Structure formats: structure tokens, C-alpha cells
Amino acid sequence: MTSETGDPQIVRYRWTVLVMLTLVYTFNFIDRQILVILQEPIKAELGLSDAQLGLLTGFSFALVYVTAGIPIAWLADRGNRRNIVAASLAFWSFMTAISGLVQNYGQLLAARIGVGIGEAGGSPPSHSIISDYFPPSSRGTALSFYSMGIYLGVLFGFAAGGWIAENFGWRTAFFLIGIPGIIYALAVVWVVKEPPRGQYDLGGLPAKSSFSETMACLRTRPTFWWLSVGCAFSAFVSYGNGNFMPSFLMRNHGMSLSEVGAILGLISGLSGAAGTFLGGFIADRLGQRDIRWYVWIPILGGLSSMIPAYYTLFGSDTTLIIAAMVPSQILSALYLGPCIATCHNLVSPGMRAMASAILYFVLNLIGLGLGPLTVGILSDLFFDAYGDNNLRYAMASALTIGMAGAFFLWMGVRSLRRDLELNRQMLSSN
């Protein structure tokens, strides 16, 4: 096991790698969320329903994303993780670019499935690399920094996508957003080095664990499953309501496509990134006193975000609604980094990519898969009863459902210490 302190050159390089991988994740969410800001003009041209939009931006994408993630993570726990990340980035960027050529719903759906397959190879290998570059005492901060890529991607995807679409059309937006990722994949291969596995953990170099061995380990770690489901319900709200927020502001508050892109990009991007980083930063510090803070922070953040979140849906003043999005985004984004770090601390280094893939399987199947689809279906169903307010009440319903996440996270707190001790004993015996 390597010492947690290193010389300045090592520290600088580990942060260089972290920034590089965070930019990969930024491209991940630019390419994933570009469809969200473009869905109104796409809906108009292709004649789609809200349920079809929810299927397109949520379930169909999530299904292939989580399915492909498992075998890719298996490879990442055995092979060169850097190369997997770079190849995945190039592929999903290419599929984003050709989305601008589609002529119907089926073709767009196929292109988005391709994006989902590519993006499945991004986060699990990246999480594993980061946990081998950073010691446990700063792992929450590092993984939260990486997770900021979600909101940086939303910022650039919304702002740039909205402006490009309004001025040059939605097809051009897909081209201009997708091509840079292909080029950046070459930079990843050039700069990022594959780190030694387990260099900051007990037991040193880990054995290459099979899928069955990883699952056998996770079956003895109930905390992992509670946190996975808790994160999934948090994502249910962020994806379900986040994917329809541009449509809500355009339909119910009369904002233009470029206005929505700029405002949501800045607010969701900056506030979400700040909340994501703070979640891990605070958890790493409070967690030194009591490890349970790694889960208490997500619980407190999620529950306290509900008040401003409900106001964004039912408030009448557009300016105040936009202002309320700031605390709502910051608080609701606290959960991801601490939960990923905790899940990595529950398994051996040779299982981390697979653990992340399984965590993301649960998170994305429920959150990304069912969130937008549920909001879209409810919006269509609510039209007769609520008219133009149908989307408002569909999003409020999703917000209420998402509160269940706090319960599952709390259940994870109860078994956390026991499961961490089990993992320490397993590593010590290797």
C-alpha cells in the first residue's frame, strides 16, 4: 500500500488526470443532454408526443446504457481503463454527430441507442482510475469533482445547443456538439496514464475479480444496495424534471429556446457543479469524525432541496422561479460524490469498475430510464384535467416520488459501519 502523501509532481499529475477525466464526463453529458434542449423543435418537426420524448431522452437510452455498462466494466477491471474511456468517448461523440442526419423517430432512436452504448464505457472505468489515483481520505472530493462533469455538460449543452439550434437549426447543433469529442479522445490517450490498481488500499495489487465474485461480495454489503436505490430516486427527479424543464419554461413561462438554454445552462451548470463538489468536500471532512456523514450529507441535501424545487413548479413570478433553482440545484446535487466514494470503499480495488457499473445500472434504470418516461406519460394523461398545466403537475408528481430516496439512504446509514469493517477484514486477509 502506497503512502497517502506524495511529492508535488505526483499531486499535480493526479489532478491533471482528474481534470482530463472530468472533461470526458462533461462531453458525456453535453452529448446526452443536447437532445433535451433540442426536444421542442425536434418534437415539432417529427410530430412527437411527450411520452415519445420521455422514451427518447430516458428509458431507451438508459436501457442500453446500463446493459452495456456491465460487460464494459468487466473489461475495465481487467484491461487498460484509459483506452476504454478514450474509445467510448470517440464512439458516443460520433453517434451524436450523426444524429443530425436522422429523418424520423426510429432513426433518432437508433442514434441515441448508439450514444448510450458509447457512454456506458465512460464512468465505471473513470471511477476506477480516480480511486487508484486518490487515497480514501480525499476520494469523496475527487469523485465529486469528477461528477461536476454532469453539470458542466448541462451548462455547455443547454447554452451552446440552444443558441446553435435557434440560429442554425437543431441538426447543426448535433454536428457541432459531437465532433469535438472525437478529437478530445486522442488527447486522453496522449495525457492519461493507467495507474497501478489498489496503490492506496490495504492488500496492494488486487486480484482480478469475476462478475460472480463481485456480486458475491455485494450480496454481503446491503449498504451498497440501499445507496444505489437511494441515488436512483434522486436521479429520478433530476432526470425526470430536468429533461422537461426546458419545455416547462417555454410552454408555461413563454421563454425562447435560446433564453432557456442560456438560463438553464448557467443555473443548472454552475449550481449543480457547486453542489456536487461541495457534497464530496464536506463529506471528506465531516467523515473523518463519523463515516456516516458520507450518507447523511446526501439525505439532508435531498430533503432540504424540496421546498425551492416545489416553488419552481408552482410559483408565478418567472424571475423568482429562476432564482429558486439555485438552492434547489445545489442541495439536490450533494449526493453523488459521497455515495460513489462510499460504494468504492465497500469493495476491493479489483471490483470498483464493476461496482460503479452496477450502481449506475440501478441509478440509471430507475432515474434516467423511468424519470423522463414517467413525466412524459403523466403529462399526456394530465392534459384533459389540467390543460396547459399538465407538465407542471407531472413534474410535481415526480418530485414527490423522489422523496423516497431519503428513506433508502437512511437505511444505508444503518449498515454502513458493519459493511466497511467487512471490507477492511477482506482486504487485510489478502
C-alpha positions in Angstrom: 0.0 0.0 0.0 1.5 3.4 -1.0 1.5 6.3 1.4 -1.3 8.8 1.0 1.1 11.7 0.8 3.1 12.3 -2.4 5.6 14.7 -3.9 4.2 17.8 -5.6 4.8 16.4 -9.1 2.6 13.3 -8.3 -0.1 15.5 -6.8 -0.1 17.8 -9.9 -0.3 14.9 -12.2 -3.2 13.1 -10.4 -5.2 16.4 -10.6 -4.3 16.7 -14.3 -5.8 13.2 -14.8 -8.8 14.1 -12.7 -9.4 17.3 -14.9 -9.0 15.3 -18.1 -11.5 12.6 -17.0 -13.9 15.3 -15.7 -13.8 16.8 -19.2 -14.6 13.4 -20.6 -17.6 13.3 -18.3 -18.5 16.8 -19.5 -18.6 15.6 -23.1 -20.7 12.7 -21.8 -23.4 15.0 -20.6 -23.2 17.5 -23.4 -23.9 14.7 -25.8 -26.6 13.2 -23.5 -28.4 16.4 -22.7 -28.2 18.1 -26.1 -31.3 16.3 -27.0 -33.2 17.8 -24.0 -32.7 21.4 -25.1 -33.5 20.4 -28.7 -36.6 18.4 -28.0 -39.2 21.1 -28.7 -38.0 21.9 -32.3 -37.5 18.1 -32.8 -41.0 17.4 -31.5 -42.4 20.0 -33.9 -40.6 18.7 -37.0 -41.1 14.9 -36.3 -44.5 15.2 -34.7 -43.7 13.5 -31.4 -45.7 13.2 -28.1 -44.3 13.9 -24.6 -44.3 10.2 -23.9 -42.1 9.6 -27.0 -39.8 12.4 -25.9 -39.6 10.7 -22.4 -38.8 7.4 -24.1 -36.2 9.0 -26.3 -34.4 11.0 -23.6 -34.9 8.5 -20.9 -35.8 4.8 -21.0 -34.5 3.8 -24.4 -31.1 5.5 -23.7 -30.9 4.1 -20.1 -31.7 0.6 -21.1 -28.8 0.2 -23.4 -26.6 2.4 -21.2 -27.0 0.1 -18.1 -26.9 -3.1 -20.1 -23.7 -2.3 -21.9 -22.1 -0.9 -18.7 -21.7 -4.4 -17.1 -19.6 -6.1 -19.8 -17.5 -2.9 -20.3 -16.9 -2.7 -16.6 -15.8 -6.3 -16.6 -13.2 -5.4 -19.2 -12.2 -2.3 -17.2 -11.4 -4.4 -14.1 -9.0 -6.5 -16.3 -7.7 -4.3 -19.0 -6.5 -0.8 -19.8 -9.1 1.6 -18.4 -7.7 4.6 -20.1 -8.1 3.1 -23.6 -11.7 2.0 -22.8 -12.6 5.6 -21.8 -11.0 7.1 -24.9 -12.6 4.6 -27.3 -16.0 5.1 -25.7 -15.7 8.9 -25.9 -14.9 8.7 -29.6 -17.8 6.4 -30.4 -20.5 8.3 -28.5 -19.3 11.6 -30.0 -19.6 10.1 -33.5 -23.1 8.9 -32.8 -24.1 12.3 -31.5 -22.8 13.9 -34.7 -24.8 11.6 -37.0 -28.0 12.3 -35.0 -28.2 15.5 -37.2 -28.8 13.3 -40.2 -31.9 11.5 -39.0 -35.2 11.8 -40.9 -37.7 10.1 -38.5 -38.2 9.0 -34.9 -36.9 5.5 -35.5 -33.6 6.7 -36.8 -33.2 9.2 -34.0 -33.9 6.5 -31.5 -31.3 4.2 -33.1 -28.7 7.1 -32.9 -29.5 7.7 -29.3 -29.1 4.0 -28.5 -25.6 4.3 -30.1 -24.8 7.2 -27.8 -26.0 5.1 -24.8 -23.7 2.2 -25.7 -20.7 4.5 -26.0 -21.4 6.4 -22.8 -21.6 3.1 -20.9 -17.8 2.9 -21.2 -17.2 6.3 -19.6 -17.9 6.5 -15.9 -17.1 3.0 -14.5 -13.5 2.9 -15.8 -13.0 6.6 -14.9 -14.3 6.0 -11.3 -11.8 3.1 -11.0 -8.9 5.2 -12.3 -9.7 8.0 -9.9 -9.9 5.7 -6.9 -6.4 4.5 -7.8 -5.0 8.0 -8.1 -6.5 9.3 -4.9 -6.4 7.9 -1.3 -9.5 7.2 0.7 -9.2 10.4 2.7 -9.7 12.5 -0.5 -11.7 10.1 -2.6 -15.0 11.8 -2.0 -13.7 15.1 -3.1 -12.1 13.6 -6.2 -15.2 11.7 -7.3 -17.3 14.7 -6.6 -15.0 16.9 -8.7 -15.4 14.3 -11.5 -19.2 14.3 -11.1 -19.2 18.1 -11.7 -18.9 17.0 -15.4 -22.6 16.3 -15.3 -23.4 19.9 -14.7 -20.6 21.4 -16.8 -22.1 19.3 -19.6 -25.6 20.6 -18.9 -24.2 24.1 -19.0 -22.5 23.9 -22.3 -25.1 21.5 -23.8 -28.0 23.8 -22.9 -26.3 27.1 -23.6 -24.5 26.2 -26.8 -27.2 23.8 -28.0 -30.0 26.3 -27.6 -28.1 29.1 -29.3 -26.9 26.9 -32.2 -30.4 25.5 -32.7 -32.1 28.8 -32.8 -29.6 30.3 -35.2 -28.6 27.4 -37.4 -31.1 24.6 -36.7 -31.1 21.6 -34.4 -29.4 19.3 -36.9 -26.3 21.6 -37.0 -26.3 21.6 -33.2 -25.8 17.8 -33.2 -22.9 18.1 -35.7 -21.1 20.9 -33.8 -21.5 19.3 -30.4 -20.4 15.8 -31.4 -17.3 16.4 -33.5 -15.0 17.9 -30.7 -15.4 14.8 -28.5 -13.7 12.6 -31.2 -10.7 14.9 -31.2 -10.5 15.1 -27.4 -10.4 11.2 -27.2 -6.9 11.5 -28.8 -5.8 13.9 -26.0 -7.0 11.4 -23.4 -4.7 8.7 -24.9 -1.8 11.1 -25.0 -2.0 12.5 -21.5 -3.6 10.0 -19.1 -1.6 7.0 -17.8 -3.0 3.8 -16.5 -2.4 3.8 -12.7 -1.4 0.8 -10.5 -4.5 -0.8 -9.1 -5.0 -0.6 -5.3 -1.9 1.5 -4.6 -3.7 3.4 -1.8 -5.6 0.4 -0.3 -4.9 -2.5 2.0 -3.6 -5.6 0.2 -1.9 -3.7 -2.6 -2.4 -5.1 -6.1 -5.8 -6.8 -6.1 -6.8 -10.0 -7.8 -8.9 -9.6 -11.0 -12.4 -10.3 -9.7 -15.0 -12.0 -11.8 -18.6 -10.8 -12.1 -19.8 -13.6 -9.9 -17.1 -12.8 -7.2 -18.1 -9.1 -7.3 -21.8 -10.0 -6.9 -21.0 -12.4 -4.1 -19.2 -9.6 -2.3 -22.0 -7.1 -2.9 -24.6 -9.6 -1.6 -22.9 -9.2 1.8 -22.9 -5.4 1.6 -26.6 -4.3 2.0 -25.3 -0.7 2.3 -24.4 -0.8 -1.4 -27.9 -1.7 -2.5 -29.6 0.9 -0.2 -27.3 3.6 -1.5 -27.9 2.5 -5.1 -31.7 2.7 -4.8 -31.4 6.0 -2.8 -29.3 7.5 -5.6 -31.7 6.2 -8.2 -34.7 8.1 -6.7 -32.6 11.3 -6.5 -31.8 10.8 -10.2 -35.4 10.0 -10.9 -36.2 13.7 -10.1 -33.1 15.2 -11.6 -33.6 13.4 -14.9 -37.4 13.4 -15.0 -37.8 17.1 -14.2 -34.5 18.2 -15.6 -35.2 16.8 -19.0 -38.6 18.5 -19.2 -37.6 21.8 -17.5 -36.8 23.5 -20.9 -40.2 22.5 -22.2 -41.9 23.7 -19.0 -40.2 27.1 -19.1 -41.0 27.5 -22.8 -44.7 26.4 -22.5 -45.6 27.9 -19.2 -43.4 30.9 -19.0 -43.1 31.9 -22.6 -39.3 31.8 -22.8 -37.5 31.3 -26.1 -35.2 28.4 -26.9 -32.0 30.5 -26.6 -33.2 32.1 -23.4 -34.0 28.7 -21.8 -30.6 27.3 -23.0 -28.6 30.2 -21.5 -30.5 30.5 -18.2 -30.8 26.8 -17.5 -27.2 26.2 -18.7 -25.8 28.7 -16.3 -28.1 27.9 -13.3 -28.1 24.1 -13.6 -24.5 24.0 -14.7 -22.9 26.3 -12.1 -25.2 25.5 -9.2 -25.2 21.7 -9.9 -21.4 21.7 -10.2 -21.0 23.7 -6.9 -23.4 21.3 -5.1 -21.7 18.2 -6.5 -18.2 19.4 -5.4 -19.4 20.5 -2.0 -21.0 17.2 -1.3 -17.7 15.3 -1.5 -15.7 18.1 0.0 -17.9 18.3 3.1 -18.3 14.6 3.4 -14.5 14.0 3.3 -14.1 16.5 6.2 -17.0 15.5 8.4 -16.4 11.9 7.5 -13.2 11.9 9.5 -15.3 12.4 12.6 -18.0 10.0 11.7 -18.0 8.0 8.4 -21.8 8.1 8.3 -21.6 11.8 7.2 -21.0 10.4 3.7 -24.6 9.4 3.6 -26.1 12.0 6.0 -25.0 14.8 3.6 -27.0 13.3 0.7 -30.0 12.8 2.9 -30.0 16.3 4.3 -29.3 17.8 0.9 -32.1 15.9 -0.8 -34.8 16.8 1.7 -33.9 20.4 2.0 -34.0 20.9 -1.8 -37.7 20.1 -1.9 -39.0 23.5 -0.8 -37.3 25.6 -3.6 -38.0 22.8 -6.0 -41.7 22.9 -5.5 -41.6 26.7 -5.8 -40.0 26.4 -9.2 -43.1 24.5 -10.4 -45.9 26.4 -8.7 -44.5 29.9 -8.4 -46.0 32.6 -10.7 -43.0 35.0 -10.9 -40.6 33.8 -13.5 -37.7 35.7 -12.0 -38.2 34.2 -8.5 -38.7 30.7 -10.1 -35.3 31.0 -11.8 -33.7 32.3 -8.5 -35.2 29.3 -6.6 -33.5 26.9 -9.0 -30.1 27.9 -7.5 -30.5 26.5 -3.9 -32.6 23.6 -5.3 -29.8 22.6 -7.7 -27.0 23.0 -5.1 -28.8 20.9 -2.4 -30.1 18.2 -4.7 -26.6 17.7 -6.2 -24.8 16.9 -2.9 -25.5 13.1 -3.1 -23.5 11.7 -5.9 -19.8 12.0 -5.0 -20.2 10.8 -1.4 -22.3 7.8 -2.4 -19.9 6.7 -5.2 -16.9 7.1 -2.8 -18.7 5.0 -0.2 -19.6 2.3 -2.7 -15.9 2.1 -3.7 -14.9 1.8 -0.1 -17.2 -1.2 0.3 -15.3 -3.4 -2.3 -11.8 -4.3 -3.2 -9.9 -2.2 -5.9 -10.3 -5.0 -8.4 -14.1 -4.7 -8.2 -14.5 -0.9 -8.4 -15.4 -0.5 -12.1 -17.9 -3.3 -11.8 -19.3 -1.8 -8.6 -19.7 1.6 -10.3 -21.4 -0.1 -13.3 -23.9 -1.9 -11.0 -24.5 1.3 -9.1 -25.1 3.1 -12.4 -27.3 0.2 -13.6 -29.7 0.8 -10.7 -29.4 4.6 -10.8 -29.9 5.0 -14.5 -32.6 2.3 -14.9 -34.8 3.9 -12.3 -33.6 7.5 -12.6 -32.8 8.1 -16.3 -35.0 5.2 -17.6 -38.2 5.8 -15.6 -37.9 9.5 -14.7 -38.4 11.2 -18.1 -40.7 8.5 -19.3 -42.9 8.8 -16.2 -43.1 12.6 -16.5 -43.9 12.3 -20.2 -46.7 9.8 -19.7 -48.2 11.7 -16.8 -48.0 14.9 -18.8 -50.0 13.3 -21.6 -52.5 11.8 -19.1 -53.0 15.1 -17.2 -53.8 17.2 -20.3 -57.5 16.6 -20.1 -57.6 17.5 -16.4 -55.1 20.3 -16.3 -54.8 21.7 -19.8 -51.6 23.7 -20.3 -50.6 23.0 -16.7 -50.3 19.3 -17.4 -46.5 19.3 -17.5 -46.4 21.3 -14.2 -48.4 18.6 -12.3 -46.5 15.8 -13.9 -43.2 17.2 -12.7 -44.6 17.8 -9.3 -45.6 14.2 -9.1 -42.1 13.1 -10.0 -40.7 15.4 -7.3 -43.0 13.8 -4.7 -42.0 10.3 -5.7 -38.3 11.2 -5.4 -38.6 11.9 -1.7 -38.5 8.1 -1.2 -34.7 8.3 -1.9 -34.1 9.8 1.6 -35.6 6.7 3.2 -33.4 4.3 1.2 -30.3 6.4 2.0 -31.2 6.3 5.7 -31.4 2.5 5.5 -27.9 2.5 4.1 -26.6 4.5 7.1 -27.7 1.8 9.5 -25.5 -0.9 7.9 -22.6 1.3 6.8 -20.1 0.7 9.6 -20.6 -3.0 9.6 -20.1 -3.3 5.9 -17.0 -1.1 5.9 -15.5 -3.3 8.6 -16.2 -6.4 6.5 -14.4 -4.9 3.6 -11.4 -3.9 5.8 -11.2 -7.5 7.0 -11.4 -8.8 3.4 -8.5 -6.5 2.3 -6.4 -7.3 5.3 -6.6 -11.1 4.6 -5.4 -10.7 1.0 
